[in-house]
């Protein structure tokens, strides 16, 4: 009896020791997994509210699954996002087309670069007074953006509509002074781009970036003229020169140009915003 009792006690002790050792063996693996899960990179991306912020929000979950947390910083002007990117307050921004970026860098001496195009926002002519371009009277007042590239783009839109003709060799930063032919004697006022929707009460028509039109609840279908879909003014993601190949930036671009992103853009904006990939 004593022998059997001793053997039973010994076996029980060995089993307990084995169980404890087994549990102890699992701990390093669990610890390793926890350490891996906690390895997350955060990138700050500056955006305009519509549609840029919405598009980035739509892909945040894709990036989170890859360990990339996107912190969105909203801007309502066209100057601060590039300055913030240059001074390293941001890792990237998404609000502008390449002609604007190139002109901004040239005039400010900055070294920023495009990582790629995401979408096109066709610039459109809106009017609260007239239903078509043909109704615009001679001497009509037209508001356009006052920044160089968007102002020049607006004039190109009006030229494609047959309302004006720019001089030969006019740059992408053309101004009303570059108009060679103005048969309808149109009068131009240059305003901050975000102010253009509000100007519709005071002018006969305005050439408005579609993101500001959407923010102001203007219906793109109500535009009396819209820029062609083959426009070179696609919106891009910009970074500091040299950061183009950062893994986090590459993953951001993959997400923004993914099939899921394309579907979101097409379903959400119904042609008012067009994928550029």
SVG drawing of the C-alpha trace seen along z (x, -y; Angstrom):
<svg xmlns="http://www.w3.org/2000/svg" viewBox="-32 -94 48 96">
<polyline fill="none" stroke="black" stroke-width="0.4" points="0.0,0.0 2.7,-2.5 4.6,-1.7 1.5,-2.3 0.6,-5.5 4.1,-6.8 4.0,-5.9 0.6,-7.7 1.9,-10.8 5.0,-10.8 3.0,-10.4 0.7,-13.2 3.6,-15.5 5.2,-14.7 1.9,-15.4 1.6,-18.7 5.1,-19.7 4.5,-18.8 1.4,-20.8 3.1,-23.8 6.0,-23.4 3.5,-23.2 1.9,-26.5 5.3,-28.1 6.2,-27.0 3.3,-28.9 4.1,-32.2 7.0,-33.3 4.9,-32.7 2.0,-34.7 4.4,-37.5 5.9,-37.5 2.5,-37.7 1.5,-40.6 4.7,-42.4 4.1,-41.9 0.5,-43.2 1.6,-46.3 4.0,-47.3 2.0,-50.1 3.3,-53.0 1.4,-56.3 1.4,-58.6 -0.1,-62.0 -1.9,-62.9 -3.1,-66.4 -6.4,-66.6 -9.1,-68.8 -12.5,-67.8 -14.3,-66.7 -13.6,-64.4 -10.0,-63.8 -10.8,-63.1 -13.7,-60.9 -11.5,-58.8 -8.7,-58.4 -11.2,-57.4 -12.5,-54.8 -9.1,-53.0 -8.1,-53.5 -9.1,-49.9 -7.1,-48.4 -4.0,-50.2 -4.8,-49.4 -4.6,-45.7 -1.1,-46.3 -0.1,-48.0 -0.4,-51.5 -2.5,-54.1 -3.5,-57.1 -4.0,-60.3 -6.0,-62.7 -5.3,-66.5 -7.9,-68.6 -7.1,-71.9 -9.5,-74.3 -7.0,-76.2 -4.4,-75.4 -1.3,-76.9 -0.9,-75.4 -0.9,-71.7 2.3,-72.1 3.9,-74.2 3.0,-71.7 4.4,-68.9 7.6,-70.8 8.2,-71.5 7.5,-67.8 4.2,-68.3 2.8,-65.9 4.1,-62.7 2.0,-63.3 -0.8,-65.4 -3.7,-64.8 -5.5,-67.8 -3.8,-69.2 -2.9,-68.4 0.7,-68.3 0.7,-71.6 -0.2,-73.3 2.4,-71.4 5.1,-72.2 4.2,-75.9 4.0,-76.1 7.5,-74.4 9.0,-76.7 7.7,-79.9 8.5,-78.8 11.7,-76.9 10.4,-73.7 11.4,-70.1 8.1,-68.2 7.2,-65.3 4.2,-63.5 3.8,-59.8 1.0,-59.3 -2.5,-60.3 -5.7,-59.2 -8.6,-61.0 -9.8,-63.8 -12.2,-66.5 -13.5,-68.1 -13.7,-71.8 -17.1,-73.2 -18.9,-76.4 -21.9,-77.1 -24.5,-79.9 -27.5,-80.8 -28.9,-83.0 -28.5,-81.1 -29.2,-77.5 -26.6,-77.3 -23.5,-79.0 -25.6,-80.4 -27.7,-82.4 -24.7,-84.3 -25.0,-87.9 -22.3,-90.0 -20.3,-91.7 -21.2,-88.8 -19.2,-88.7 -17.2,-85.5 -15.4,-84.5 -12.3,-82.3 -9.7,-81.1 -7.0,-83.5 -4.2,-81.0 -2.0,-80.7 -2.6,-77.1 -6.3,-76.9 -6.9,-80.3 -5.1,-79.3 -7.0,-76.0 -10.3,-77.9 -9.4,-80.0 -8.6,-76.8 -12.1,-75.5 -13.6,-78.7 -11.5,-78.5 -12.7,-74.9 -16.2,-76.1 -15.6,-78.6 -16.1,-81.7 -12.5,-83.1 -9.2,-82.4 -5.8,-82.6 -2.8,-83.9 -0.4,-81.4 2.1,-80.1 0.1,-81.1 1.4,-79.1 -0.6,-76.8 -0.5,-79.8 -2.3,-82.1 -4.3,-85.1 -7.0,-87.2 -4.1,-89.3 -3.3,-86.3 -6.7,-86.4 -6.2,-87.2 -9.9,-87.1 -12.9,-87.9 -15.8,-88.3 -18.4,-88.5 -16.5,-91.1 -16.6,-88.9 -15.5,-90.6 -13.3,-88.5 -13.0,-88.6 -10.3,-86.5 -11.2,-85.1 -9.9,-82.6 -11.0,-79.2 -13.0,-78.2 -15.0,-81.5 -16.2,-80.9 -19.5,-79.0 -20.5,-82.0 -19.8,-84.4 -22.6,-82.9 -25.0,-85.4 -22.9,-88.3 -21.7,-87.1 -23.2,-85.7 -21.1,-82.5 -18.1,-81.1 -15.6,-78.4 -15.4,-76.2 -13.2,-73.3 -15.5,-70.4 -14.3,-69.7 -15.4,-73.2 -18.7,-72.8 -19.4,-69.6 -18.6,-71.2 -21.1,-73.9 -23.7,-71.3 -23.8,-72.3 -25.0,-69.5 -22.4,-68.8 -25.3,-67.9 -26.4,-71.6 -23.1,-72.9 -23.6,-74.7 -20.3,-73.4 -17.8,-70.8 -14.1,-70.2 -13.3,-67.3 -12.5,-63.9 -9.1,-63.8 -7.9,-66.8 -4.2,-66.5 -5.3,-68.0 -5.6,-64.7 -5.3,-65.0 -2.1,-63.5 -0.5,-62.4 2.5,-64.5 5.5,-63.9 8.8,-65.4 11.3,-64.6 13.2,-61.4 10.2,-59.9 8.5,-58.5 9.7,-54.9 8.9,-54.9 7.0,-51.6 4.1,-53.4 3.8,-55.8 3.8,-53.0 1.1,-51.2 -1.0,-54.4 -0.8,-54.6 -1.7,-51.0 -4.8,-51.5 -5.8,-54.7 -5.5,-53.1 -7.0,-49.7 -10.2,-48.2 -12.0,-49.0 -11.0,-52.7 -12.1,-52.8 -15.5,-51.4 -15.9,-53.8 -15.2,-56.8 -17.5,-55.7 -20.3,-54.7 -20.1,-57.8 -19.6,-60.6 -21.5,-59.3 -19.0,-60.9 -18.4,-64.1 -15.1,-62.6 -13.4,-60.2 -10.7,-57.6 -7.4,-58.4 -5.9,-54.9"/>
</svg>
